[in-house]
Amino acid sequence: MGPNDPISQSGGVQDGDNVDTPVEPTPSAAPEPEQSPAPSVPAEQPKVADVIQPAMDNLPPEDKPSTPNVVLPPAGSKSKSKKKWLLVLVIVLVVLVGAGSWWLVSKNNKPANTANTSGAGIRIGLSMATLSIARWPNEQSIMEKDAAAVGATVVAYNANNNTNTQISQIENLIAQKVNVIVVNAVDANLIAPVIASASQAGIKVIAYDRLIDGAGTTVYISFSSYKVGQDWANYIVSALPASLKIANVAFLDGASTDNNSTLLRNGVMSVFDPLVKSGKIDLVFNQNIANWDPSVAYTTFQADVATGTRIDAVIGGNDELANSAIEVLQSEGLAGKIPVVGQDGELGAIQRIEDGTQMLTVYKPGYDEANLAIKDAIALAKGQSIQSNTVTNNGTVNVPSYLFDPIPVTKANVNSVIIKGGVYTSKQIFGSTSTT
């Protein structure tokens, strides 16, 4: 896979190319000829001496006219037909050469390829819930570059995890009459009314990575959080010691206001449910972390571990929450001794995987999501159709959706997926050029 790469997006004669064009002979004293159809039988032909003189010079002496103005011999002359057809031929050649010159000049002066201006004049509003999570600033940058590459403009706001701020910012975008609004929601439910207002104003809304409640969303673009949850649970089950009669698992899920947290939980429980019911797994810590805040995760999890609860495995809702759990485990001498998983493929997570304190991250190539968001925004602004590969019910309606597949990463495939895929260099991960 490629790294953040962020929007973006002719042959023939180009400006500055050398184009061979006909060179007219030096004009004689005769006046400029007027363009006329090929002569039928007029006694005197149009004055085209300036153009046909070179051709006349090559005629046999007996066929050359005596003056620069071409005058046909009297009717019945044997040379009359020959000179007549020669003149017709020359005039045709002049016309063809002139047409060819016009074609070359026209081709040489064609406007530049307009593919990079296909979004000219389109204004895209972007409302991000926060930029404190590592992936979000990167993906915002990709969207801005993709839009600029096609001549569109992104008007971006950061809500800093404040729902009221985000609502106000979206109202501002509506007032600015942007064409499309891309929203990474703080609160899926509380934001619904302002999204409905945008829709009523004729502004299309793209729910970016986080589903939005209500009927105002045009399309939802994300990764399959349900599959992420399944990847976590399957890894935990495979990594737990067979000797454990009951495995105590801690689940630090994301914010309850983010629909992804529900989808992650559903994916986890699709694997865990039968094991929980049979008594083989016990979710001894099972909480949502407000605003996906790592400091809240650390404080909450530390308080639970301090009570003496045995922990055999940890699921972190993302790599930052996983790291908070690892910091708690380090204080208990357990870091690297029990499996910990997260998501997003952050650099710190890859480094922890190499160190052995985190065993898995689920990598989600953010550039795929960001690229599609701008592509869809341009299409929607033009009234064109967009791609979807599923629908997602948000509790009110089925929203057309495009969900990408995530990529589980362990130490075994860091090199093939992350380094060779260009996500991070070996030097970034190891501080050297090592690829072990």
C-alpha positions in Angstrom: 0.0 0.0 0.0 1.1 3.6 -0.6 1.7 6.2 2.2 -0.3 9.3 2.7 -0.5 10.3 -0.3 -2.8 12.4 -0.6 -6.5 14.8 -4.7 -4.9 14.1 -7.0 -5.2 13.8 -11.6 -1.5 15.0 -24.0 0.1 14.7 -27.0 0.4 16.6 -30.1 2.3 19.8 -30.8 3.0 21.7 -27.6 3.8 25.4 -27.1 7.5 25.9 -27.9 7.7 22.9 -30.3 9.4 23.5 -33.6 6.6 23.5 -36.3 7.6 23.5 -40.0 5.4 26.0 -41.7 5.5 27.0 -45.4 7.7 29.9 -46.3 6.2 32.2 -48.9 8.5 33.4 -51.7 9.5 37.1 -51.7 6.5 39.0 -53.1 6.9 40.5 -56.6 5.6 43.8 -57.6 2.2 42.3 -58.5 -0.6 43.0 -56.0 -1.8 40.4 -53.5 -4.0 37.8 -55.2 -7.7 37.5 -54.1 -8.9 34.0 -53.3 -11.2 32.7 -56.0 -12.5 29.4 -57.2 -10.5 27.4 -59.8 -10.8 29.2 -63.1 -13.3 27.9 -65.7 -12.5 29.9 -68.9 -11.8 33.5 -67.9 -9.4 35.2 -70.2 -7.3 36.5 -67.3 -6.6 34.5 -64.2 -6.5 35.8 -60.6 -3.1 37.4 -59.8 -1.4 34.7 -57.9 2.1 35.3 -59.2 3.5 35.7 -55.7 2.5 32.2 -54.8 3.0 30.2 -58.0 6.1 31.9 -59.4 8.4 29.1 -58.2 6.2 26.6 -60.0 6.2 28.7 -63.2 10.0 28.9 -63.2 10.2 25.1 -63.6 8.0 25.0 -66.7 9.6 24.5 -70.2 10.5 27.8 -71.9 7.7 27.4 -74.4 5.1 27.1 -71.6 6.3 30.1 -69.5 4.1 33.2 -69.5 5.7 36.3 -70.7 4.5 38.4 -67.7 4.1 37.9 -64.0 0.3 37.9 -64.4 -0.8 34.6 -65.7 -2.7 34.9 -69.0 -4.0 31.9 -70.8 -3.1 31.5 -74.5 -5.9 31.8 -77.0 -8.5 29.0 -77.0 -7.4 26.0 -78.9 -3.7 26.2 -78.0 -2.2 22.9 -77.0 -0.5 24.4 -74.0 -3.7 26.0 -72.7 -4.9 22.8 -71.1 -1.6 22.0 -69.6 -1.2 25.4 -68.0 -4.8 25.5 -66.9 -4.5 22.2 -65.0 -1.1 23.2 -63.6 -2.6 26.5 -62.3 -5.5 24.6 -60.8 -3.0 22.2 -59.1 -0.9 25.1 -57.7 -4.0 26.8 -56.3 -5.2 23.6 -54.7 -1.7 23.1 -53.2 -1.8 26.7 -51.9 -5.2 26.1 -50.3 -4.0 22.8 -48.7 -0.8 24.3 -47.4 -2.8 27.2 -45.9 -5.3 24.8 -44.3 -2.4 22.7 -43.0 -0.7 25.8 -41.5 -4.0 26.8 -39.9 -4.4 23.3 -38.4 -0.9 23.4 -37.0 -1.3 26.8 -35.5 -4.7 25.9 -34.1 -3.4 22.7 -32.6 -0.3 24.5 -31.2 -2.5 27.0 -29.5 -5.0 24.6 -27.9 -5.7 25.3 -24.2 -3.8 23.1 -21.7 -5.3 19.9 -20.5 -8.3 20.9 -18.3 -8.3 17.7 -16.2 -6.7 19.5 -13.3 -9.4 22.2 -13.3 -12.3 19.8 -13.2 -13.2 21.1 -9.7 -12.7 24.7 -10.4 -15.0 26.9 -8.4 -16.2 24.1 -6.1 -15.9 24.8 -2.4 -15.8 21.9 0.0 -16.5 22.4 3.7 -14.6 20.1 6.1 -15.5 19.7 9.7 -13.1 17.5 11.7 -14.0 16.3 15.2 -10.4 16.7 16.3 -6.9 16.8 15.0 -5.4 15.3 18.2 -5.4 11.8 16.9 -2.4 11.2 14.6 -4.3 10.1 11.5 -6.7 13.1 11.3 -4.2 15.9 10.4 -2.6 13.6 7.8 -5.9 12.9 6.2 -7.0 16.5 6.2 -3.8 17.4 4.5 -4.5 14.8 1.8 -8.0 16.1 1.2 -6.7 19.7 0.9 -4.0 18.6 -1.6 -6.5 16.5 -3.6 -8.9 19.3 -3.9 -6.3 21.9 -4.9 -5.1 19.5 -7.6 -8.4 19.7 -9.4 -9.0 23.4 -8.7 -11.4 23.0 -5.8 -11.1 24.7 -2.4 -11.4 23.2 1.1 -12.7 25.3 4.0 -11.6 23.4 7.0 -12.6 23.6 10.7 -11.5 21.6 13.8 -14.1 21.2 16.5 -11.6 20.1 19.2 -14.0 17.3 20.3 -16.7 19.9 21.2 -20.1 19.2 19.7 -21.5 22.7 20.1 -18.4 24.1 18.3 -18.8 21.6 15.5 -22.5 22.5 15.1 -21.6 26.2 14.9 -18.9 25.5 12.4 -21.2 23.6 10.2 -23.8 26.4 10.4 -21.1 28.7 9.2 -20.3 26.5 6.3 -24.0 26.4 5.4 -24.1 30.2 5.5 -21.1 30.3 3.2 -23.0 28.2 0.7 -20.3 25.6 0.2 -21.2 22.9 -2.3 -20.5 19.9 -0.1 -19.6 19.3 3.5 -17.4 16.5 4.7 -18.1 15.8 8.4 -16.0 13.8 10.9 -18.6 13.9 13.7 -18.0 14.5 17.4 -21.4 13.2 18.3 -23.4 11.1 15.8 -26.7 12.0 17.4 -26.4 15.6 18.5 -25.1 16.7 15.2 -28.0 15.2 13.2 -30.2 18.4 13.2 -27.6 20.6 11.7 -26.8 18.0 9.1 -30.5 18.0 8.2 -30.3 21.8 7.8 -27.4 21.4 5.4 -29.4 18.9 3.4 -32.5 21.2 3.3 -30.2 24.0 2.0 -29.2 21.8 -0.9 -25.8 21.0 0.4 -24.6 17.4 0.2 -23.1 15.8 3.3 -20.4 13.1 3.4 -20.1 11.3 6.8 -16.3 10.8 7.0 -15.2 7.8 9.0 -17.9 8.2 11.5 -21.6 7.6 10.7 -24.1 10.3 11.5 -27.7 9.8 12.7 -30.7 11.1 10.9 -31.7 11.5 7.3 -29.4 14.3 6.1 -26.3 12.3 5.1 -25.7 11.6 1.4 -22.9 9.0 1.7 -20.8 7.4 4.4 -17.1 6.7 3.8 -15.1 4.6 6.2 -13.3 1.4 7.0 -15.2 -1.6 8.2 -15.1 -1.2 12.0 -17.0 -4.4 12.3 -14.1 -6.3 10.6 -11.6 -4.4 12.8 -13.4 -5.8 15.9 -13.4 -9.3 14.4 -9.6 -9.0 13.7 -9.0 -8.1 17.3 -11.0 -10.8 18.8 -9.6 -13.5 16.5 -6.1 -12.5 17.3 -6.8 -12.5 21.1 -8.3 -16.0 21.0 -5.3 -17.3 19.0 -2.8 -15.7 21.4 -4.3 -16.7 24.7 -2.5 -19.6 26.4 -4.4 -22.9 26.1 -3.8 -23.5 29.8 -6.1 -20.6 30.8 -9.5 -22.0 31.9 -10.9 -18.5 31.9 -9.3 -15.5 30.1 -9.8 -12.1 31.7 -10.0 -9.6 28.8 -10.0 -5.8 29.1 -11.8 -3.8 26.4 -11.1 -0.1 26.2 -13.6 0.8 23.5 -13.9 4.2 21.9 -16.3 7.1 22.6 -19.9 6.1 23.0 -20.9 9.1 20.8 -19.0 7.5 17.9 -20.9 4.9 16.0 -17.6 3.2 15.2 -17.4 2.2 18.8 -20.6 0.3 18.5 -19.5 -1.4 15.3 -16.1 -2.3 16.9 -17.9 -3.9 19.8 -20.3 -5.8 17.5 -17.3 -7.2 15.6 -15.6 -8.3 18.8 -18.7 -9.9 20.3 -19.4 -11.8 17.1 -16.3 -13.8 18.0 -16.4 -13.6 21.8 -20.1 -14.2 22.4 -20.0 -18.0 22.4 -16.8 -17.9 24.5 -18.3 -15.5 27.1 -21.5 -17.7 27.3 -19.4 -20.8 27.8 -17.3 -19.1 30.5 -14.0 -19.2 28.6 -13.7 -15.4 28.4 -14.6 -12.8 31.0 -14.7 -9.1 30.0 -13.4 -7.9 33.3 -13.0 -4.3 32.1 -15.4 -3.3 29.4 -15.8 0.5 29.0 -16.2 3.3 26.5 -13.5 6.0 26.7 -14.9 9.5 26.4 -13.7 11.3 23.3 -11.1 8.5 22.7 -9.0 10.4 25.3 -5.8 8.5 26.1 -5.5 10.2 29.5 -9.0 9.1 30.4 -8.1 5.6 29.3 -5.0 5.5 31.5 -6.7 6.8 34.6 -9.7 4.5 34.3 -7.8 1.4 33.5 -5.2 2.0 36.1 -7.9 2.3 38.8 -9.3 -1.0 37.8 -6.0 -2.8 37.7 -5.1 -1.4 41.1 -8.0 -3.3 42.6 -6.1 -6.5 41.8 -8.0 -7.6 38.8 -6.0 -10.1 36.7 -5.6 -9.1 33.1 -4.8 -11.7 30.4 -5.3 -9.6 27.3 -6.2 -6.0 26.3 -8.2 -4.6 23.4 -7.5 -0.9 22.8 -10.1 1.0 20.8 -7.3 2.6 18.8 -3.5 2.6 19.1 -3.5 5.5 21.5 -5.8 3.8 23.9 -3.8 0.6 23.5 -0.7 2.6 24.5 -2.4 3.9 27.6 -3.1 0.4 28.6 0.5 -0.6 28.0 1.7 2.2 30.2 -0.5 0.8 33.0 0.8 -2.8 32.4 4.4 -1.5 32.5 3.8 -0.2 36.0 2.6 -3.7 36.9 5.5 -5.5 35.2 3.1 -7.0 32.6 4.1 -5.1 29.5 5.0 -7.6 26.7 3.7 -10.5 28.7 0.1 -10.4 27.6 -1.4 -9.6 24.1 -2.5 -6.0 23.5 -4.1 -4.9 20.2 -5.2 -1.6 18.7 -5.9 0.0 15.4 -4.8 2.8 13.0 -1.3 1.6 12.2 0.4 4.6 14.0 4.1 4.8 14.0 4.3 4.4 17.8 2.2 1.2 17.5 4.5 -0.3 14.8 7.5 0.5 17.1 5.7 -1.1 20.1 5.0 -4.2 17.9 8.7 -4.4 17.2 9.5 -4.0 20.9 6.9 -6.7 21.8 4.6 -4.6 24.0 1.8 -4.4 21.5 1.1 -7.4 19.4 -1.2 -6.2 16.7 -2.6 -3.0 15.1 -5.2 -2.9 12.4 -3.9 -0.6 9.7 -6.4 1.5 7.7 -4.8 3.3 4.8 -6.2 6.8 5.4 -5.2 8.1 2.0 -7.8 5.7 0.4 -10.5 7.3 2.5 -9.4 10.9 2.0 -8.9 10.4 -1.7 -12.5 9.0 -2.1 -14.0 11.8 0.1 -12.7 14.5 -2.3 -13.5 12.5 -5.4 -17.1 12.0 -4.2 -17.4 15.7 -3.1 -16.4 16.9 -6.6 -18.9 14.4 -8.1 -21.7 15.5 -5.8 -21.1 19.1 -6.5 -21.5 18.4 -10.2 -24.6 16.4 -9.7 -22.8 13.2 -10.7 -23.2 9.7 -9.2 -20.8 8.3 -6.7 -19.6 4.8 -5.8 -20.8 2.7 -2.9 -20.3 -1.0 -2.0 -22.9 -1.4 0.7 -25.5 0.5 2.8 -25.3 1.3 6.5 -28.4 1.8 8.7 -27.9 4.8 11.0 -31.0 4.1 13.0 -33.2 6.2 10.7 -32.3 5.4 7.1 -30.0 3.2 5.1 -27.1 5.4 4.0 -25.2 4.5 0.8 -21.7 3.6 2.0 -18.2 2.8 0.8 -16.3 0.7 3.4 -12.7 -0.2 2.9 -11.2 -3.4 4.3 -8.6 -2.9 7.1 -5.3 -4.7 7.2 -4.2 -6.6 10.4 -0.4 -6.0 11.1 1.8 -8.0 13.4 5.5 -8.3 13.7 5.4 -11.0 11.0 4.2 -8.6 8.3 5.5 -5.2 9.4 8.2 -5.4 6.6 5.8 -6.4 3.8 2.9 -4.2 4.7 4.4 -1.2 6.4 7.9 -0.8 5.1 7.6 -2.2 1.6 4.2 -0.6 1.4 5.8 2.8 2.0 3.8 3.7 5.1 6.9 4.3 7.3 10.6 3.8 6.5 12.8 1.4 8.3 14.7 4.3 9.7 11.5 5.8 11.1 10.6 2.6 12.8 14.0 1.4 14.0 16.1 4.6 13.9 18.4 2.9 11.4 18.2 1.2 8.0 17.6 -2.2 9.5 14.6 -4.1 8.1 14.6 -7.1 10.5 
